[in-house]
């Protein structure tokens, strides 16, 4: 898959997730978790590595009061020690 194909695929997935987040975020999280735990263990690890990397990037974004808590949370994640996600 080329970079552009991957980018388009991720953008499509994000658009779908974005739509779902207009509903009950706890329900979305539960459904997401239920699906995640049934994937390959390495892919579960890759997912959390990706979430961690998003937080590292997001902590430095411009924000307003609506997402100030999210940026602050990502800054706390960045301060964590022992954040290595092994490849097994």
C-alpha positions as CSV (number, residue, x, y, z in Angstrom):
1,X,0.0,0.0,0.0
2,X,1.4,3.4,-0.9
3,X,1.6,6.3,1.5
4,X,-1.3,8.0,-0.3
5,X,-3.5,4.9,-0.2
6,X,-2.8,4.5,3.5
7,X,-3.5,8.1,4.2
8,X,-6.8,7.9,2.4
9,X,-7.8,4.8,4.2
10,X,-7.0,6.3,7.6
11,X,-8.9,9.5,6.7
12,X,-11.9,7.4,5.8
13,X,-11.7,5.5,9.1
14,X,-11.3,8.7,11.0
15,X,-14.3,10.3,9.3
16,X,-16.4,7.3,10.4
17,X,-15.1,7.4,14.0
18,X,-15.7,11.2,14.1
19,X,-19.3,10.6,13.1
20,X,-19.7,7.9,15.9
21,X,-18.2,10.3,18.5
22,X,-21.3,12.5,18.1
23,X,-23.2,9.8,20.1
24,X,-22.5,8.3,23.5
25,X,-18.7,8.3,23.9
26,X,-18.8,5.6,26.6
27,X,-20.8,3.3,24.3
28,X,-18.3,4.0,21.5
29,X,-15.4,3.2,23.8
30,X,-17.0,-0.1,25.0
31,X,-17.8,-1.3,21.5
32,X,-14.3,-0.3,20.3
33,X,-12.7,-2.1,23.3
34,X,-14.8,-5.2,22.6
35,X,-13.6,-5.3,19.0
36,X,-10.0,-4.5,19.9
37,X,-9.6,-7.4,22.3
38,X,-10.6,-9.8,19.6
39,X,-7.8,-8.7,17.2
40,X,-4.4,-10.2,17.0
41,X,-2.3,-9.4,20.2
42,X,0.4,-7.7,18.2
43,X,-2.2,-5.4,16.6
44,X,-3.6,-4.6,20.0
45,X,-0.1,-3.5,21.0
46,X,0.2,-1.5,17.8
47,X,-3.1,0.2,18.5
48,X,-1.9,1.4,21.9
49,X,1.5,2.4,20.5
50,X,-0.4,4.5,18.0
51,X,-2.6,6.1,20.7
52,X,0.5,6.9,22.6
53,X,2.1,8.5,19.6
54,X,-1.0,10.5,18.8
55,X,-0.9,11.8,22.4
56,X,2.8,12.8,22.0
57,X,1.9,14.9,18.9
58,X,-1.4,16.2,20.2
59,X,0.1,17.7,23.4
60,X,1.7,20.4,21.3
61,X,-1.4,21.5,19.3
62,X,-3.1,24.8,19.6
63,X,-6.2,24.5,21.7
64,X,-9.1,26.5,23.2
65,X,-11.1,25.9,26.3
66,X,-13.1,23.1,24.7
67,X,-10.1,20.8,24.3
68,X,-7.8,22.2,27.0
69,X,-8.3,19.1,29.2
70,X,-7.4,16.8,26.3
71,X,-4.2,18.6,25.7
72,X,-3.4,18.6,29.4
73,X,-4.1,14.8,29.5
74,X,-1.8,14.2,26.5
75,X,1.0,16.2,28.3
76,X,0.6,13.9,31.3
77,X,0.8,10.8,29.0
78,X,4.1,12.3,27.6
79,X,5.5,12.5,31.1
80,X,5.0,8.8,31.8
81,X,8.1,6.7,32.2
82,X,8.4,3.1,30.8
83,X,6.4,3.7,27.7
84,X,8.1,1.1,25.5
85,X,5.7,-1.1,23.6
86,X,7.5,-4.3,22.7
87,X,7.3,-5.9,19.3
88,X,6.6,-9.6,19.9
